[in-house]
């Protein structure tokens, strides 16, 4: 099996991008649910 070098800078950048998208995606879903509860009830 060939050994490959890890590109830690790229790994760290991708990880932080994933965390940011997850955070803002969760916030967006919560806002949508709150707006649905306000306007649809």
C-alpha atoms as one frame of an Amber mdcrd trajectory, in Angstrom:
protein
   0.000   0.000   0.000   1.410   3.377  -1.007   1.942   5.975   1.697   0.536
   9.418   0.878   1.443  12.640   2.622  -1.403  14.506   4.329  -1.994  18.074
   3.250  -2.929  19.369   6.692  -3.531  22.945   5.542  -6.099  21.797   2.977
  -7.623  19.358   5.473  -7.981  22.142   8.055  -9.529  24.510   5.489 -12.045
  21.876   4.393 -12.913  21.057   8.011 -13.579  24.709   8.865 -15.662  25.122
   5.687 -17.727  22.084   6.694 -18.255  23.457  10.215 -19.317  26.837   8.857
 -21.786  25.336   6.397 -23.211  23.092   9.104 -23.582  26.009  11.522 -25.266
  28.351   9.044 -27.399  25.545   7.625 -28.676  24.697  11.096 -29.418  28.361
  11.817 -31.319  28.643   8.515 -33.443  25.575   9.291 -34.275  26.879  12.778
 -35.311  30.266  11.340 -37.500  28.571   8.731 -39.182  26.439  11.413 -39.813
  29.493  13.593 -41.311  31.422  10.671 -43.512  28.442   9.777 -44.733  28.227
  13.367 -45.567  31.939  13.396 -47.282  32.248  10.015 -48.927  28.842   9.595
 -50.654  28.544  12.981
